[in-house]
Each structure stands twice: as structure tokens, then as C-alpha cells.
Amino acid sequence: MSIELNHTIVAARDKNAEARFVADVLGLPGPTPFGPFAVVELDNGVSLDFMDTAEVASQHYAFLISEDEFDAVAARLRERGVSTYGDPLHRESGHNTNDGGRGMYFSSPEGHNLEVLTRPYGSGAQ
């Protein structure tokens, strides 16, 4: 059996709002309840299981998407007035062209550092 990531728990003060934001921005179906979680299913079978917590430590989540999806995500972020950055420290506005694709970082309402990229790291020129 190969080893694959199945799910990860994402801390949030409002699991439903955070899960809806991520699903909406990425163009995914809305979250579904499962026990104490609001679950967002990704296309590769991995799920993000959002859970209410009193405190949230910022985490980084990166999503590999197509060029067309990149444009759609960028448009949805603009519609919501969410700033995007070309670097993980949020110093450069916009997006980057690392590895021959495009990438951008943005913050979720809970402060998680989200990233979308069109080519996996190490797949092209810097």
C-alpha cells in the first residue's frame, strides 16, 4: 500500500465560516458535517476537516490548481477584497511565477496562510 495523506484538521474559531471561505474561494462544494468537523473534500481524495478551537495558530496550506483555476481563484479573491501576495511572508503584492507556473498567497479569515500554485515546487525554472 502506498502512503497518502487522507485528511488534516484545520483549527478555526468558526469552523463553518472558515470551511465555507476555503471551499468558495477554491471553487469546491460546500463543507459537510462529520462529527465535530466541517469537512471540505479536495479533488484528490484528501479532506480538510475544520474544527472549532479557542485559539488558532496560523498554518500553511498549499493547493495545486490548473491555470484556469488560478484565474478563477484570483477573481474570487478580488471580489471578496482579499489581498494576494507573491511570497509567503506577504511582502510582495500580487503573484509569482516560480517553477514556470503561477502562485499566490493569501490569508484566510482565521489567519491561515493559504497558497495556490499551478506547478509543483521543483518542476521548473526559478
N, C-alpha and C positions, 0 to 999 in steps of 0.2 A: 504494500500500500504506500502510495506517495503521501508526503506530508503537505497539507494545505491549510491555510488559515480559514476557519469556519465562521467565526464571529469575534467581535470585540465589544467591550462595554464602554460606552461614552457617557461620562458624567455630565449632568446638567441640573440646574436648579429648577428648570421647567422642561422635563423630558419631551413632552408633546410639542412644545413650541420649537425646541432645538431640532427635533426629528423632522418636523414639517419644513423648517427652513432648509435643512440639508437636502431633503427629498425634492422640494420645489426648485431650489437652485440647480440641482443636478438633473432635473427633469425625470425623476424617478416616481414610481407610485408612492402614494402617501404611506405613512407608517401604520403598522398593525400592532395591536396589543398582544403581548405574550407574557403572562405573569406580571412581574413588576416593570416590564420593559415596553418601550415604544420602538418597534423594530423596522428598520429600513433595509430592504433587500437590495443588494447590488447585483449587476448582471452576471457576475462570475460566481454566484452562489454564496458569497461572503455577506454577512449581515452586520449592520451597526445596531447595537442594542442599547438604546438610550435609557438611562436610569436616573431618577431623581436623587440628588445628593445635596447636603447642606453647603459644601464647598466644592469648587471646581478648580482643578489645576489644569492650565492650558496644555493641550496635547496637539500633536501634528498628525493630520490625516491627509494623504495624497491619493488622488483619483486619476487613473489613466483613462483618457477620453479621446474621441476622434476630433479631427479638425473642425468638422461641422458642429459637434457637440461643444467644442471650445467657444465658438462664436455664440451659440445659444446660451451657454452659461454666462458669458461676458454680458450679453444683453439682459439676462435676468438680474444679474448683479447691478447693472446700471439702473434698471427700473426700480430697484429697491434702494438705490443710493448707497450701495456698499462699495467702499474703496478697494481697489485691487493694486497689487504690488508685484514687481518683478523679482523680488528677493524675499527670503524667509524672515528677515528682520523688519520688513515693511518700511524700508528706507527709500526705495525707488518706485515711483508710481507706475502703473501700467502692467506690462507683462514682460517676459523674457523669451529668448529664442535659444535656450540651451539645448544641446544634443540634437540640433537640427529640427526641433519642434517648437511649440509654444508652451509656456507655462505661466501661471499666475497664482498668487497667494491672496487670501482674504480672511477676515475674521468672522467667525460665527457669532450669533448673539451672546453665547456663553463665553466667548473669548478663545475658542479653539482656533488654531492656525491651520486653515484648510488650503489645499493646493490642488489645482487641476493642471495636468500636463498631457501633451499629445504624443510624446515619445518617452519611453522609459530612460532613466539615467544610464549613461554609459553606452547609448545606442548610436550616438552621432558625435559630430564635432562640437566643441565648446566655443 
